[in-house]
Amino acid sequence: MVFITNSPHQTQKVGKTLAKEIKEGDIVGIFGPLGCGKTTLLKGIFKGLGIKKSVRSSSFVLMQEYKLKKVNIYHYDLYRIKDKKELFNLGWPASSFIIFIEWAERVKDFLSFSIRIRLFYEGERRRKIKVEFLR
């Protein structure tokens, strides 16, 4: 699946659409360079999943948790991870979860994703969003 967006608003709308395809137990890897819209896309996905709380990049906290009635959402942002050993100290949920990982390229060698999302610059505001379902 490939989407082209021309604004942050459109990127969020794509996220809201993608939320319909995300299921409990999914591990979603989000790949792309700095500033390409990973967090913007997640804002749309989270809105689509029913998260009302404001979503911010978790670059400074590494992990944020959002609780829904049936499932917990875990948002990991690995931008600041320098050593893979740090990842093992973050902790992973045992059940009833959906995990989103920004900067997923840092764990691609040892973590399997059920959904892979890649964002690409196509111009100053234009983005290409490529989604692969690997389940």
N, C-alpha and C positions, 0 to 999 in steps of 0.2 A: 504494500500500500504506500503510495507517495502523495504528499500534499505540498502545495506551494502556497506560502502566505506572504502578504505584503505589509503587514503591520503586527504589532504585538496583540492587538485585539483579535485579529484573524488567527494568530497562533493559539490564543486561549480558546477560541471556538473549536479549533481542531482538537485541542486537549479535551474539551467537553464531549466531543464526538467519540474520541478514543475511550473515554471512561466507560462507555456502554460495553466495551469489549473486554474490560479488565475484570478478573474473577478472583475470589479468595484463593490464596496460595500462590498467586503470581509473583514473580520476581521480575521487575521491569528495569532493565538497564538503559540509561539515557546517556548517549555519547554526543560529544561535540565540543568545539573550541569555546574558550572564554567569551561570554557575551553573546552567544548565538541564540539564546532564548530557551534554554533548558528549564529554568525556573518559571518563566512565563508560560510555557507549555504545561508544566505541572500545576500551575494555578488553575488552568482550565480543567485539567483532569480532576483535580481535587474538588472543584465546584461541581463537576459532573457526578462525582461520587457522593456528594452531599456534605462536604466539609464547609462549614460556614465561617470558621476561624480564618483570619488573614494568613496567607501562606507567604513566607519569606524564604529566601535562600538560606539554607542551613550551613553555609560555609564556615560560620564561626562556632557552631555547636556540634557539627558532624552528624547528629541524628535528632530528628524531631518526631514525636509520636502524636497521632490524631486518632481519637477513639470514636468509632461509629457503633451503632447498636449491635451489628452482627460481626464486625471485623475491625481490627486495629490496622491503621496505616502507619508504616514506618518510612520516613524520608531520610535517606542518608546522602550526604554531600561529601564526597571524598576529595575535594579540591586540595585541602590542606594536608592530606595524608602523604607523608614522605617515605615511610617505611611500611611494607606490607604487614609487619608484625603488629603495627598499631590497629589493624583491622580486627584482629582477634580479640582485642580488648573492648570493642564496641558492643558486643553482645548481639545475638540474633533471636528473634521471637521463636517460640516453640509451636504455636498453633494460632488459628484464626487471624491470619495476617495477609496484607498485601505490602510488598516492599518495593520502594522506588529508590534507585541509586543513580545520583548524578555523578559524573566523572567515572562512569562504569568501566572505562578502559583500564582503570587501576586494579580491577579485580577480574577481568575477563579471562585470565588464564586459570583461575581456580573456582569460579562460580558460574553456574548454569543459569541462564535467563530464560524465562518463558516468553518474554516480549523484549525485543531490542528496538530502541528508537534512536535514530541518528539524525542530528540536525546539521545542516550545511548552510554556509553563507552563499547567497546567490546575488547579492547586491547589498547596498547600505541597509535597507529595511526588509529585503526579500529573503525568505528562508525556504529551504527544501527540507521536508520532514519525511524520512523513510522509516516505515514501521514493518517489523518482521515478527510474525507470531511463530514461536518455536515449540509450542506445547505439543 
